[in-house]
């Protein structure tokens, strides 16, 4: 018998880039977290529900965010 796993929609939506960004900004705005803290909280939330990490580091997350916006990531 297969076990069913409950994943809240707000977490499930992070499987897509748009949902990931939306949840990231939720943490920034609702919790007054800085960007690194929000990224860490989001990755921890995904892990708690059995989802794999989307970005292996904050730097890779920043690079992907900059690329999506067509910006140069200079590391600042």
C-alpha positions as a Markdown table, in Angstrom:
| # | Residue | x | y | z |
|---|---|---|---|---|
| 1 | Unk | 0.0 | 0.0 | 0.0 |
| 2 | Unk | 1.3 | 3.4 | -1.0 |
| 3 | Unk | 1.5 | 6.1 | 1.7 |
| 4 | Unk | 0.0 | 9.4 | 0.8 |
| 5 | Unk | 2.0 | 12.5 | 1.6 |
| 6 | Unk | 0.3 | 15.8 | 2.3 |
| 7 | Unk | 2.1 | 18.8 | 0.8 |
| 8 | Unk | 0.4 | 22.2 | 1.3 |
| 9 | Unk | -0.3 | 24.0 | -2.0 |
| 10 | Unk | 1.9 | 26.9 | -0.9 |
| 11 | Unk | 4.9 | 24.5 | -0.7 |
| 12 | Unk | 3.9 | 22.4 | -3.8 |
| 13 | Unk | 3.8 | 25.6 | -5.9 |
| 14 | Unk | 7.5 | 26.0 | -5.2 |
| 15 | Unk | 8.2 | 23.3 | -7.7 |
| 16 | Unk | 7.7 | 25.9 | -10.4 |
| 17 | Unk | 10.0 | 29.0 | -10.6 |
| 18 | Unk | 7.1 | 31.5 | -10.3 |
| 19 | Unk | 5.8 | 29.7 | -7.2 |
| 20 | Unk | 9.2 | 29.6 | -5.7 |
| 21 | Unk | 9.7 | 33.3 | -6.1 |
| 22 | Unk | 6.3 | 34.1 | -4.7 |
| 23 | Unk | 6.9 | 32.0 | -1.6 |
| 24 | Unk | 10.4 | 33.6 | -1.2 |
| 25 | Unk | 8.8 | 37.1 | -1.3 |
| 26 | Unk | 6.2 | 35.9 | 1.2 |
| 27 | Unk | 9.0 | 35.1 | 3.7 |
| 28 | Unk | 10.7 | 38.5 | 3.0 |
| 29 | Unk | 7.6 | 40.5 | 3.5 |
| 30 | Unk | 5.6 | 38.6 | 6.1 |
| 31 | Unk | 8.5 | 37.7 | 8.3 |
| 32 | Unk | 10.8 | 40.7 | 7.9 |
| 33 | Unk | 13.6 | 38.3 | 6.9 |
| 34 | Unk | 16.5 | 39.4 | 4.8 |
| 35 | Unk | 17.0 | 37.6 | 1.5 |
| 36 | Unk | 19.4 | 34.9 | 2.7 |
| 37 | Unk | 17.1 | 34.1 | 5.7 |
| 38 | Unk | 14.1 | 33.9 | 3.4 |
| 39 | Unk | 15.9 | 31.5 | 1.0 |
| 40 | Unk | 17.0 | 29.4 | 4.0 |
| 41 | Unk | 13.5 | 29.3 | 5.4 |
| 42 | Unk | 12.0 | 28.3 | 2.1 |
| 43 | Unk | 14.5 | 25.5 | 1.5 |
| 44 | Unk | 13.9 | 24.2 | 5.0 |
| 45 | Unk | 10.1 | 24.3 | 4.4 |
| 46 | Unk | 10.6 | 22.3 | 1.2 |
| 47 | Unk | 12.8 | 19.8 | 2.9 |
| 48 | Unk | 10.3 | 19.4 | 5.8 |
| 49 | Unk | 7.7 | 18.2 | 3.2 |
| 50 | Unk | 10.1 | 15.9 | 1.4 |
| 51 | Unk | 10.9 | 18.1 | -1.6 |
| 52 | Unk | 14.5 | 18.3 | -2.8 |
| 53 | Unk | 16.4 | 21.5 | -2.5 |
| 54 | Unk | 15.9 | 23.7 | -5.5 |
| 55 | Unk | 19.2 | 25.7 | -5.1 |
| 56 | Unk | 22.2 | 24.2 | -3.5 |
| 57 | Unk | 23.4 | 27.6 | -2.2 |
| 58 | Unk | 22.2 | 31.1 | -1.7 |
| 59 | Unk | 24.7 | 32.2 | -4.4 |
| 60 | Unk | 23.1 | 29.9 | -6.9 |
| 61 | Unk | 19.7 | 31.2 | -6.0 |
| 62 | Unk | 20.9 | 34.8 | -6.5 |
| 63 | Unk | 22.4 | 33.9 | -9.9 |
| 64 | Unk | 19.2 | 32.3 | -11.1 |
| 65 | Unk | 17.2 | 35.3 | -9.9 |
| 66 | Unk | 19.5 | 37.7 | -11.7 |
| 67 | Unk | 19.4 | 35.6 | -14.9 |
| 68 | Unk | 15.6 | 35.5 | -14.8 |
| 69 | Unk | 15.5 | 39.3 | -14.7 |
| 70 | Unk | 18.3 | 39.7 | -17.3 |
| 71 | Unk | 20.7 | 41.2 | -14.8 |
| 72 | Unk | 24.4 | 40.7 | -14.2 |
| 73 | Unk | 25.1 | 39.0 | -10.9 |
| 74 | Unk | 28.3 | 40.7 | -9.6 |
| 75 | Unk | 28.1 | 39.0 | -6.2 |
| 76 | Unk | 26.9 | 42.0 | -4.2 |
